Amino acid sequence: MGQQEQVATSLAGAVGAEIGASLAAVDAELARRYPGDPGTRQPVHTVYVPGDVFASDTIRSWGDRALDALDEHAPDAESFAAVLGIPDELAAPVHDRVRAKLEREPVEDLRIDFEDGYGNRPDAEEDEAAARAARLVSEAYANGAAAPYMGIRMKCMEAAVRDRAIRTADIFLTGLMRAGGLPDGLVLTLPKVTYPEQVTAFVRLLQAFEEAHGLPAGRLGFEIQIETSQSILAADGTAAVARMIDAARGRATGLHYGTFDYSACVGVGAAHQASDHPAADHAKAVMQVAAAGTGVRVCDGSTNVLPVGPTHRVHEAWRLHHRLTRRALVRAYYQGWDMHPGHLPTRYAAVYTFYREGLDQAAERLAAYVAEAGGDVMDEPATAKALSGYLLRGIDCGALDGAEVARLTGLARTDLDALASPRRAELTVGRV
């Protein structure tokens, strides 16, 4: 054994205590503003259905129509893989999982739309549609036919439609309460947010509803839809989206990028409005940085190119949607909008390919990190967090099986949760 080192210090303990006291407010601010990932499942997409179109069979209908599209335009694994460029070794696993998903859980997140997809209607008509939406959502959760997440997008907080937005939200939420209470998967979306003060106003609305029904403070959260340039760069040169997250006082759950409203706002021509336009990339990059560490998730936009018509047109639309979805996943936008049942096959194909093609490497690296076995990549705790998050997202959406991940990593679900997020680990204590 070598010579034992002499350990000496020069600073009195009071110095550390003084520094700790001076940073106590900063510590508290960091904990408040940046609590980390919420630890809940993030859906891979959000499906929008107009308020007057939504029905009790909408989710099943979307799944059936998506399966019909597969049967007509790519009836087997080989033809589906050929259209999308899926590697041969993944063709059958991805195809089989896509079909199983469409049969079991075709929609992960559904928003009943009372904004652009619904338009301006007589008040009595929208009142009735909002009440009907509440009834159908409650029934869906009661009979097991609901998507994991469901809710509404009301109109925005701008003066022209503010009263209508407030009334629709009130009718919908009141209807849920009268039918038995708010479901765990409830999601509200506030569109066309331009100023943080509009977020503050919506928070006040939700507070008032909670107080009226004796609900716990903070029970109602919401997504902020980013559709204007002013929400990215305010008049004073600051990133308004960061101030919006703060204005939500912990209620913001997501930032959703509105492809076409934002593109039009910055002057992009109709032919070039797409989620991969440089203007879209800039906006989403600012959203991503503003949301990092806050527990607020970023959601990509949509494509308006629908997979309809003859087979060659459907294939073209599928290839576009598949490419955009994969591009978003690589950029860490794990959720996007889907506007048509025909988008579901390519949404899940892109997502499943993304997770299955990286499964072996991610599992090997994570197992080596936990075992401190080394290897040709020196991973750190932050990378282990990312690897665990990758595997958990794959399990949640059906791309991966928990059993195969456990076999490859030697880790149970609770182990992955603990590596990915302390908050996620807290939520899954006792989960099998």
C-alpha positions as CSV (number, residue, x, y, z in Angstrom):
1,M,0.0,0.0,0.0
2,G,1.2,3.5,-0.7
3,Q,1.8,6.3,1.8
4,Q,-1.4,7.6,3.4
5,E,-2.0,11.2,2.3
6,Q,-2.3,14.0,4.8
7,V,-5.6,15.9,4.4
8,A,-5.7,19.6,5.3
9,T,-8.1,22.4,4.8
10,S,-7.8,26.2,5.1
11,L,-11.4,27.3,5.3
12,A,-13.6,27.5,8.4
13,G,-16.9,25.6,8.2
14,A,-18.6,29.0,8.5
15,V,-17.5,29.8,4.9
16,G,-19.5,26.8,3.5
17,A,-22.5,27.7,5.6
18,E,-22.3,31.3,4.4
19,I,-22.2,30.2,0.8
20,G,-25.1,27.8,1.3
21,A,-27.2,30.5,2.8
22,S,-26.4,32.9,0.0
23,L,-27.6,30.4,-2.6
24,A,-30.6,29.2,-0.7
25,A,-33.0,31.3,-2.8
26,V,-31.3,30.1,-6.0
27,D,-31.6,26.5,-4.9
28,A,-35.3,27.0,-4.3
29,E,-35.8,28.8,-7.7
30,L,-34.0,26.0,-9.5
31,A,-36.2,23.4,-7.9
32,R,-39.4,25.4,-8.7
33,R,-38.5,26.2,-12.3
34,Y,-36.7,23.1,-13.4
35,P,-38.3,20.1,-11.6
36,G,-37.3,17.7,-14.5
37,D,-39.3,15.3,-16.5
38,P,-42.8,14.6,-15.0
39,G,-42.3,10.9,-15.3
40,T,-45.6,10.3,-17.0
41,R,-46.2,8.7,-20.4
42,Q,-45.9,11.0,-23.3
43,P,-48.2,10.1,-26.3
44,V,-46.5,9.8,-29.6
45,H,-49.1,12.0,-31.3
46,T,-52.2,14.1,-30.9
47,V,-55.2,13.5,-33.1
48,Y,-57.6,16.5,-33.8
49,V,-61.3,15.9,-34.5
50,P,-63.8,18.8,-34.9
51,G,-66.3,19.2,-32.1
52,D,-69.2,18.4,-34.4
53,V,-67.6,15.3,-35.9
54,F,-66.4,13.6,-32.7
55,A,-68.6,10.6,-31.8
56,S,-68.6,7.6,-29.5
57,D,-66.9,5.4,-32.2
58,T,-64.4,8.0,-33.4
59,I,-61.3,6.2,-32.0
60,R,-62.3,2.8,-33.2
61,S,-63.3,4.3,-36.6
62,W,-59.8,5.8,-37.0
63,G,-58.2,2.5,-36.2
64,D,-60.4,0.6,-38.7
65,R,-59.9,3.2,-41.4
66,A,-56.1,3.0,-40.9
67,L,-56.2,-0.8,-41.1
68,D,-58.3,-0.6,-44.3
69,A,-55.7,1.8,-45.8
70,L,-53.0,-0.8,-45.0
71,D,-55.0,-3.6,-46.5
72,E,-55.6,-1.6,-49.7
73,H,-52.2,0.1,-50.3
74,A,-49.6,-2.1,-48.5
75,P,-51.2,-5.5,-47.6
76,D,-48.1,-7.2,-46.2
77,A,-44.9,-6.5,-44.4
78,E,-42.7,-6.5,-47.5
79,S,-44.8,-4.0,-49.5
80,F,-45.2,-1.7,-46.4
81,A,-41.4,-1.8,-45.8
82,A,-40.7,-1.1,-49.4
83,V,-42.8,2.0,-49.5
84,L,-41.2,3.5,-46.4
85,G,-37.7,2.2,-46.7
86,I,-37.8,0.1,-43.5
87,P,-34.8,-2.3,-43.2
88,D,-35.6,-5.9,-44.2
89,E,-34.8,-7.2,-40.7
90,L,-37.4,-4.9,-39.2
91,A,-40.1,-5.2,-41.9
92,A,-42.1,-8.0,-40.2
93,P,-41.7,-6.8,-36.5
94,V,-42.7,-3.3,-37.4
95,H,-45.6,-4.3,-39.6
96,D,-47.0,-6.7,-37.0
97,R,-46.7,-4.2,-34.2
98,V,-48.3,-1.5,-36.3
99,R,-51.3,-3.7,-37.0
100,A,-51.6,-4.8,-33.4
101,K,-51.4,-1.1,-32.3
102,L,-54.2,-0.1,-34.7
103,E,-56.4,-2.9,-33.4
104,R,-55.6,-2.3,-29.7
105,E,-55.0,1.4,-29.2
106,P,-55.1,3.3,-32.5
107,V,-55.1,6.8,-30.9
108,E,-52.9,7.7,-27.9
109,D,-54.1,11.3,-27.5
110,L,-57.3,12.9,-28.9
111,R,-58.3,16.5,-28.9
112,I,-61.9,17.5,-29.6
113,D,-61.4,20.8,-31.5
114,F,-63.5,23.9,-31.0
115,E,-61.0,26.2,-32.6
116,D,-59.9,26.3,-36.3
117,G,-61.2,22.8,-37.0
118,Y,-64.6,23.8,-35.7
119,G,-64.9,27.5,-36.6
120,N,-67.4,30.1,-35.4
121,R,-70.9,28.7,-34.8
122,P,-74.0,30.1,-33.1
123,D,-73.5,30.0,-29.3
124,A,-76.3,27.5,-28.7
125,E,-74.7,25.1,-31.2
126,E,-71.3,25.3,-29.6
127,D,-72.8,25.0,-26.1
128,E,-74.5,21.8,-27.1
129,A,-71.4,20.4,-28.8
130,A,-69.3,21.1,-25.7
131,A,-71.8,19.4,-23.4
132,R,-72.0,16.5,-25.8
133,A,-68.2,16.2,-25.9
134,A,-68.1,16.0,-22.1
135,R,-70.7,13.3,-22.1
136,L,-68.9,11.2,-24.7
137,V,-65.5,11.6,-23.1
138,S,-66.9,10.5,-19.7
139,E,-68.6,7.5,-21.3
140,A,-65.5,6.5,-23.1
141,Y,-63.4,6.4,-19.9
142,A,-66.2,4.6,-18.1
143,N,-66.5,1.8,-20.7
144,G,-62.8,1.5,-21.5
145,A,-63.0,2.9,-25.0
146,A,-61.0,6.1,-24.3
147,A,-57.6,7.0,-25.5
148,P,-55.0,7.3,-22.8
149,Y,-55.3,11.1,-23.1
150,M,-58.4,13.1,-24.2
151,G,-59.6,16.6,-24.0
152,I,-60.5,19.7,-25.9
153,R,-58.9,22.7,-27.7
154,M,-61.1,25.7,-27.0
155,K,-60.7,29.0,-28.7
156,C,-58.0,31.4,-27.7
157,M,-57.8,34.3,-25.1
158,E,-57.9,37.0,-27.8
159,A,-60.7,39.6,-27.3
160,A,-62.9,38.5,-30.3
161,V,-63.4,34.9,-29.0
162,R,-62.4,35.1,-25.3
163,D,-65.9,34.8,-23.9
164,R,-66.7,31.9,-26.2
165,A,-63.4,30.1,-25.1
166,I,-64.3,30.6,-21.4
167,R,-67.8,29.3,-21.9
168,T,-66.8,26.2,-23.9
169,A,-64.2,25.3,-21.3
170,D,-66.7,25.8,-18.5
171,I,-69.4,23.7,-20.2
172,F,-67.0,20.9,-21.0
173,L,-65.4,20.7,-17.5
174,T,-68.7,21.1,-15.7
175,G,-70.1,18.3,-17.8
176,L,-67.2,16.0,-16.8
177,M,-67.7,16.9,-13.1
178,R,-71.5,16.1,-13.4
179,A,-70.7,12.8,-15.1
180,G,-68.5,11.6,-12.3
181,G,-65.4,13.8,-12.2
182,L,-62.3,14.7,-14.2
183,P,-60.5,11.7,-15.8
184,D,-56.9,11.2,-15.2
185,G,-56.1,11.5,-18.9
186,L,-57.8,14.9,-19.3
187,V,-55.8,17.4,-21.4
188,L,-56.8,21.0,-22.3
189,T,-55.1,23.0,-25.2
190,L,-54.9,26.8,-25.3
191,P,-54.3,27.9,-28.8
192,K,-52.8,31.1,-30.4
193,V,-51.0,32.3,-27.3
194,T,-49.1,35.5,-28.0
195,Y,-48.5,37.1,-24.6
196,P,-47.7,35.5,-21.2
197,E,-50.6,37.5,-19.8
198,Q,-53.0,35.3,-21.8
199,V,-51.5,32.3,-20.0
200,T,-52.0,34.0,-16.7
201,A,-55.7,34.7,-17.6
202,F,-56.2,31.0,-18.4
203,V,-54.6,30.0,-15.1
204,R,-57.1,32.2,-13.3
205,L,-60.0,30.5,-15.2
206,L,-58.8,27.1,-14.1
207,Q,-58.2,28.3,-10.5
208,A,-61.8,29.6,-10.4
209,F,-63.1,26.3,-11.6
210,E,-61.1,24.3,-9.1
211,E,-62.4,26.6,-6.3
212,A,-66.0,26.2,-7.5
213,H,-65.8,22.4,-7.3
214,G,-63.5,22.0,-4.3
215,L,-60.8,20.5,-6.5
216,P,-57.1,20.4,-5.4
217,A,-55.2,23.5,-6.5
218,G,-53.3,22.7,-9.7
219,R,-55.5,19.8,-10.7
220,L,-56.1,21.3,-14.1
221,G,-53.1,21.6,-16.4
222,F,-53.0,22.6,-20.1
223,E,-50.9,22.7,-23.2
224,I,-49.7,26.0,-24.7
225,Q,-50.0,26.2,-28.5
226,I,-47.2,28.2,-30.2
227,E,-48.6,29.6,-33.4
228,T,-47.3,33.2,-33.6
229,S,-43.9,34.7,-34.0
230,Q,-44.5,36.9,-30.9
231,S,-44.6,33.8,-28.7
232,I,-41.0,33.0,-29.8
233,L,-39.5,36.4,-29.8
234,A,-41.3,39.2,-27.9
235,A,-41.2,42.9,-28.8
236,D,-38.5,43.4,-26.2
237,G,-36.3,40.8,-27.7
238,T,-36.9,38.1,-25.1
239,A,-38.1,34.6,-25.6
240,A,-41.8,35.0,-24.7
241,V,-42.3,31.2,-24.6
242,A,-40.1,30.9,-21.6
243,R,-42.2,33.6,-19.8
244,M,-45.3,31.7,-20.8
245,I,-44.1,28.5,-19.0
246,D,-43.4,30.6,-15.9
247,A,-46.8,32.3,-16.2
248,A,-48.5,28.9,-16.1
249,R,-47.3,28.4,-12.5
250,G,-46.6,24.7,-12.9
251,R,-49.8,23.9,-14.9
252,A,-48.2,23.8,-18.4
253,T,-47.8,20.3,-19.6
254,G,-46.8,20.8,-23.2
255,L,-45.8,23.3,-25.9
256,H,-47.4,22.4,-29.2
257,Y,-46.1,23.8,-32.5
258,G,-48.7,25.0,-34.9
259,T,-47.2,24.5,-38.3
260,F,-49.4,26.4,-40.5
261,D,-50.4,29.4,-38.4
262,Y,-46.8,30.0,-37.4
263,S,-45.6,29.6,-41.0
264,A,-48.1,32.1,-42.2
265,C,-47.3,34.5,-39.4
266,V,-43.7,34.7,-40.5
267,G,-44.6,35.0,-44.2
268,V,-43.8,31.5,-45.5
269,G,-45.7,30.8,-48.7
270,A,-48.4,28.1,-48.7
271,A,-46.5,25.8,-50.9
272,H,-43.5,25.7,-48.4
273,Q,-45.4,25.6,-45.1
274,A,-44.1,22.4,-43.5
275,S,-42.7,21.2,-40.2
276,D,-39.2,20.9,-41.7
277,H,-39.0,24.5,-43.0
278,P,-36.1,26.5,-41.4
279,A,-38.6,28.8,-39.8
280,A,-40.2,25.8,-38.1
281,D,-36.9,24.5,-37.0
282,H,-36.0,27.8,-35.4
283,A,-39.3,28.1,-33.5
284,K,-39.1,24.5,-32.2
285,A,-35.5,24.9,-31.2
286,V,-36.4,27.9,-29.0
287,M,-39.4,26.0,-27.6
288,Q,-37.1,23.0,-26.8
289,V,-34.5,25.1,-25.0
290,A,-37.2,27.1,-23.1
291,A,-38.9,23.9,-21.9
292,A,-35.8,21.9,-21.1
293,G,-35.8,20.8,-17.4
294,T,-39.2,22.3,-16.7
295,G,-41.2,19.2,-17.1
296,V,-43.0,20.7,-20.1
297,R,-42.9,18.5,-23.2
298,V,-42.5,19.8,-26.8
299,C,-44.8,18.6,-29.6
300,D,-44.1,18.9,-33.3
301,G,-46.8,20.0,-35.8
302,S,-48.5,18.2,-38.6
303,T,-48.5,17.7,-42.3
304,N,-51.6,18.7,-44.3
305,V,-50.7,16.2,-47.1
306,L,-53.4,13.5,-46.7
307,P,-52.9,9.9,-47.8
308,V,-56.0,9.7,-49.9
309,G,-56.7,8.8,-53.5
310,P,-55.0,6.2,-55.8
311,T,-52.2,4.0,-54.3
312,H,-49.3,6.0,-55.8
313,R,-50.7,9.2,-54.1
314,V,-51.1,7.4,-50.8
315,H,-47.6,6.1,-51.0
316,E,-46.2,9.6,-51.7
317,A,-48.1,11.0,-48.7
318,W,-47.0,8.1,-46.5
319,R,-43.3,8.6,-47.4
320,L,-43.6,12.3,-46.6
321,H,-45.3,11.7,-43.2
322,H,-42.9,8.9,-42.3
323,R,-39.9,11.1,-43.1
324,L,-41.1,14.0,-41.2
325,T,-42.0,11.9,-38.2
326,R,-38.6,10.2,-38.1
327,R,-36.9,13.6,-38.6
328,A,-38.8,14.9,-35.5
329,L,-37.8,11.9,-33.4
330,V,-34.1,12.4,-34.2
331,R,-34.5,16.0,-33.0
332,A,-36.1,14.8,-29.8
333,Y,-39.7,15.9,-30.6
334,Y,-41.4,12.7,-29.5
335,Q,-44.9,13.8,-30.2
336,G,-46.7,15.3,-33.3
337,W,-50.1,16.0,-34.7
338,D,-52.0,13.5,-37.0
339,M,-54.8,14.9,-39.0
340,H,-56.2,11.8,-40.8
341,P,-56.6,8.1,-40.1
342,G,-54.3,7.4,-43.0
343,H,-51.4,9.0,-41.0
344,L,-51.6,6.4,-38.2
345,P,-49.8,3.6,-40.1
346,T,-46.8,5.8,-40.9
347,R,-46.8,7.4,-37.5
348,Y,-46.4,4.1,-35.8
349,A,-44.1,2.7,-38.4
350,A,-41.7,5.6,-38.0
351,V,-41.9,5.4,-34.2
352,Y,-41.5,1.7,-34.0
353,T,-38.6,1.6,-36.4
354,F,-36.9,4.3,-34.5
355,Y,-37.0,2.4,-31.2
356,R,-36.5,-1.1,-32.5
357,E,-33.4,-0.2,-34.6
358,G,-31.7,1.3,-31.6
359,L,-32.8,-1.3,-29.0
360,D,-29.7,-3.5,-28.9
361,Q,-27.2,-0.7,-28.8
362,A,-29.2,1.2,-26.1
363,A,-29.7,-1.9,-24.0
364,E,-26.0,-2.9,-24.3
365,R,-24.8,0.6,-23.3
366,L,-27.1,0.9,-20.4
367,A,-26.3,-2.6,-19.1
368,A,-22.6,-1.8,-19.3
369,Y,-23.1,1.5,-17.5
370,V,-25.0,-0.1,-14.6
371,A,-22.4,-2.9,-14.3
372,E,-19.6,-0.4,-14.6
373,A,-18.2,-2.7,-17.3
374,G,-16.8,-0.1,-19.5
375,G,-16.7,-0.7,-23.3
376,D,-15.9,1.4,-26.3
377,V,-18.2,4.3,-25.2
378,M,-17.7,6.1,-21.8
379,D,-21.2,6.9,-20.7
380,E,-22.1,9.3,-17.9
381,P,-25.2,9.6,-15.7
382,A,-26.8,12.0,-18.2
383,T,-26.4,9.5,-21.0
384,A,-27.8,6.7,-18.8
385,K,-30.8,9.0,-18.2
386,A,-31.2,9.4,-22.0
387,L,-30.8,5.7,-22.7
388,S,-33.4,4.8,-20.0
389,G,-35.8,7.4,-21.4
390,Y,-35.4,6.0,-24.9
391,L,-36.3,2.5,-23.7
392,L,-39.2,3.7,-21.6
393,R,-40.7,5.6,-24.5
394,G,-40.4,2.6,-26.7
395,I,-42.1,0.4,-24.1
396,D,-44.9,2.9,-23.5
397,C,-45.9,3.2,-27.1
398,G,-45.7,-0.5,-27.9
399,A,-42.5,-0.5,-30.0
400,L,-40.7,-2.6,-27.4
401,D,-41.8,-5.1,-24.8
402,G,-40.9,-4.7,-21.2
403,A,-39.8,-8.3,-21.0
404,E,-37.3,-8.0,-23.9
405,V,-35.8,-4.8,-22.5
406,A,-35.4,-6.5,-19.1
407,R,-33.7,-9.5,-20.7
408,L,-31.3,-7.3,-22.7
409,T,-30.5,-4.9,-19.9
410,G,-31.0,-6.9,-16.7
411,L,-33.2,-4.0,-15.4
412,A,-36.8,-4.0,-14.3
413,R,-39.2,-1.2,-15.2
414,T,-38.6,0.4,-11.8
415,D,-34.8,0.4,-12.4
416,L,-35.3,2.2,-15.7
417,D,-37.7,4.7,-14.1
418,A,-35.1,5.5,-11.4
419,L,-32.4,6.1,-14.0
420,A,-34.6,8.2,-16.2
421,S,-36.1,10.5,-13.7
422,P,-36.5,10.8,-9.9
423,R,-40.1,11.9,-10.4
424,R,-40.8,8.9,-12.7
425,A,-39.4,6.6,-10.0
426,E,-41.7,8.1,-7.4
427,L,-44.7,7.5,-9.7
428,T,-43.9,3.9,-10.2
429,V,-43.2,2.8,-6.7
430,G,-45.0,-0.5,-6.3
431,R,-45.6,-1.0,-10.0
432,V,-45.1,-4.5,-11.3
